[in-house]
Amino acid sequence: MMTTAEIKIEDCDFCNPEHLNGIGELLNAYIADQMGGGQPLSKLQQLRLVDGLNNHPTAIVLLALADERPVGMLVAFENFSTFTVRPMVNIHDLIVLPEFRGLGIGRKLMDAIEVRAREKGCSRITLEVRHDNVKAQTLYVSLDFQEADPPMYYWRKNL
């Protein structure tokens, strides 16, 4: 059984084929999960995904590696808060393969993004979480995240 100490957190190397394949595999695992709820990405979509992340000027992609195999990923984007007049980071995806859950990998990824955000002088880290994803909420609360005050709704308009 692998321990948390054996898991390395690294920035995605967009020149490393294992990292690029890992991004697609991790996202498809997330989509297939009961908390994901979508259609798996085709190989073409996976290529577009890694190209889009690589070329997005504010993307932060962290990978959790077990024996060089990507087993977890955090995708975030730096933004700017008009209220605090400082940068901020929004976590878009936090993924850990099912067979690696419970080892503290999500916490290691979250700790790594907090270090990055502090280095950038960010005022806050934001994220969204499904109301029924109690395991993720438990992790976030343990890391001092809390529901926004006043509570916010996540709205969208599909185009």
Secondary structure, 3 states (H helix, E strand, C coil): CCCHHHEEEEECCCCCHHHHHHHHHHHHHHHHCCCCCCCCCCHHHHHHHHHHHHHCCCEEEEEEEECCEEEEEEEEEEEEECCCCEEEEEEEEEEECHHHCCCCHHHHHHHHHHHHHHHCCCCCEEECCCCCCHHHHHHHHHCCCCCCCCCCCCCCCCC
